[in-house]
Amino acid sequence: MCPEEVDDVRLMVRSEPCELYVHYGVLVEKLIEQGDYYWKTAYAKWPYLWIGGSGIVRYEACRFYFSGDRISAEKAREQIAREDRMRPWRPAGLGPLLTFAVRYPDEQLINPVVGLDAWITLPKAGEFHVYLHKKEEWHASAQTSRYRKALYLQDRALDWLAGTAFLAVRPAAR
C-alpha cells in the first residue's frame, strides 16, 4: 500500500482487519464492566453513554495510524474514507470501540485507540470523543506501578497525537 499525502499527513500503517460481533442489546455498563476499566463506576452512571443500533452486527475492524506529530479528527476521517472506495471504512462508534477493547484487551496498553464516531455531549461542557488508553497505578506499599485499561474523554475540537490508533469498521464481507 502506497501512502497518500494530504496536508503533510500520511496514512502510514493499517492493521490487518479483524472480525467483531457487536451486540447492540448489551448495556454500555456491561461492556465497561467486561473491559475492567479505570473509572468504570463513574462512566457506568453516565446516561450520556449510549451505543445505539439493534441486534447483533458483524463488522470488519481495522486500526489506522498516521505520520506527523498531530492529526485532526476531520483529516483522519478523510484518510480512512479514501483507503477503500469500493468497500469504505467508517470511524467506529462506541459499540464497536468497546467490543474491540473486550476482544483485544491489550491493544490500548500499546497506543490510544479512538473511534471517531464514539462521542458524547455533556451538558455545559461540550462534545467529547471517548477513547481507550492506559493509566498508571502506583502501589506505594509494594513500591511498584502497573498499567490499567482506562476510558478517557477528549474534546472533539482537539487534534490527536501521533501513535493514536483510529479504529474503523465496515460491514463484514459475506
N, C-alpha and C positions, 0 to 999 in steps of 0.2 A: 504494500500500500504506500503510495507516494503522498506525503503531506501537502495540503493546500495552504497557501499563505493568505491570511486575512488580517490586515492591520497588525502585523508583527506577531500574530498569534498563530501557531500551527497545531494541528492535530498531530500529536506525536505517536501515541500508542492507543490501541484499542484492545481490550482483553478479548479472549475467546468468549463467544456467547454461552450462557448457561440457561437452564430452564427453571422457571419459577411458576409455582401454582399459588395464586393469590386468592385467598378465601375472603371475599368481601363481607361475609356474615360474621367474621371474628371481630370481637371488640378490640379497639386500639389498646385498651388496658391489658388485654390478654397477650397481644404481641409484645408490648413493652415488658410485661412480666416474663415472657418466654426469653426475651433478649437479655434479661437481668441487667437493666440499665441503671447507671447512677442517676439519681433524681427521679427514679421511676414513679414514686408516690406523688411527687409534685405534678409531673406530667399527666399521670393517670387521672388526676382530679380535674384536669382542664377540660371543659366542654368544647374547647376550640379544636381539639384534635379529632378529625373525622376522616375515615378512609373513603367513603362514597362507593358507589357501584353495588352490584349484587351478584350472587352466585360465586362459582369458582372459575377463574380465568387463567389460562395457561399463557405465559409470556416467554419470549427470549429476552434475556437481560444482558447488558454489556456495560463495562466501565470505560469511559473515555478520559484520557489525560492530555493536557495541553502544555506546550512550551511557554516560555516567558515567565515573568515574575507574577503577573496577575492576569485574570481574565474576567470580563463582566459576564453576568448570567445571560445577557442577550447574545453576546458573541459565542458563548459556549453552546447555547441553544441553536444558533445558526449553523455552527460547525457540525453539530450532531445531526441535524436535519440533512446536511449535504453528504453525509457519509454513504448513504444508500438511498437513492431516489426511487428505486423500484419497490423496496420494502423499507420505508423510512422508520428511523428510530425516533422516539419522543422521550423527553425527560420523564423520569419515574415520578409517580405520585407517592403519597405516604404509604399506601398499602404495599406496593412493590418494594419500597425502600425498607420498611420494617420486616417484610418477608425475606428479603435478601439478607438482612442482618441476622435473622434467626438461622437461615440456611448456611450462611458463610460468616460465622461469628468473629473470626479473627481478621477479616479484611479491614475493618475500621480501626484496628490497632496499628495498621501499617500506614494508612492515609485516611484523611477525612473522606466520607462518602456522602454525596448530596444528590437528591433527586430534585431537579429544579421545579417540578410541579408539586413538591411536598412543601407546602407553605400554609401558614395560618395568619389570621388577622387578630391581633389582641386589642381590645378596646383601649383607647387613649395612648396606645404605644405604636401601632402601625403594623406593617406586614413583614413577616419573617420566614425565611427558609428554615426547615427542620433538617438537621444533618447529623450524621453519626461520626463520632470520633472517640478518642480515649481521654481518660482523666487519670492523673497520677494520684495515688493514695499513699500517704506516708504513715507508717506504723511506728510510732515512737517507741513502744515497748520492745519491738524487735529491731529497731534501727534499720528498717528496710522500707522499700516502696514497691508498689506494683501498679500496673495499669488496669483500669476497668473500662468497659464499654460505657459510653455516655451519649445522651441526646443533647444537642445544643440548638440554639436559635441564632440566626444571623440576619440582620436587616437585609431585605431584598434589594436595596439600592447599592449595597457594598459589593466590591469585586471579590473574587475568590483567589486564593494564593496558589502558586504552582504546587503541584503534587496532589491537588484535590482530585478525587475520582468522581466523575459525573456519571451517575447511573442512568441508563436509558433502557427503555423497553419497547417491544413491538409484539403484536400477536404472533404466537408460535406458528411455525410452518406446519402445515397439515401432513 
